[in-house]
Amino acid sequence: MSENDIPWNKCLDVGSDGAQALTGKHSGVIAQIKKVAPETKFTHCSTHRETSSLVAKMIHESPKIVLNQTVKIVNFFKSHALTL
């Protein structure tokens, strides 16, 4: 942000996958952002929530199907990263 002269107060919301590197209470990215932009909101990515829910429901019944669907979802996002 600083490198591109974007003021931190323009950062309104940050989406995350809930990974520890992002959400760590003291050293995570979110903790660091809160220091310079305390009004910023943080949202757990809906795609990660939905995917996690789907995996949790199906993993015991059909792990191969879950793995194949997960690969398809990841590939979709990779191929559409600039247009989404």
C-alpha positions, -999 to +999 in steps of 0.1 A: +000+000+000+027+025+010+049+016-019+020+025-042+010+057-023-024+042-012-034+055+022-044+028+046-076+046+055-088+036+020-086+000+030-122-008+039-124-046+040-099-075+037-110-109+027-091-139+040-092-177+039-087-178+077-051-190+075-030-185+106-005-163+087-034-139+081-053-142+113-026-146+140-036-124+170-002-106+172+018-112+141-008-120+114-014-098+085-048-087+100-031-077+133-006-056+113-034-039+093-054-031+124-023-012+137-024+012+108-061+010+098-082+001+129-115+008+111-108-019+085-133-048+084-122-084+079-143-110+061-138-147+058-140-155+021-174-170+012-158-194-013-136-209+013-165-212+037-187-229+011-159-252+000-150-262+036-187-270+043-190-291+012-158-310+019-168-316+055-202-331+044-188-353+016-153-363+026-162-395+044-186-407+018-166-401-014-131-387-010-122-391-046-152-370-058-144-343-032-108-342-044-118-340-081-143-312-073-118-293-053-093-294-081-119-282-105-128-253-082-091-243-078-085-245-115-115-223-122-103-196-099-067-198-113-079-194-149-103-165-140-081-147-115-080-115-135-117-114-144-133-122-111 
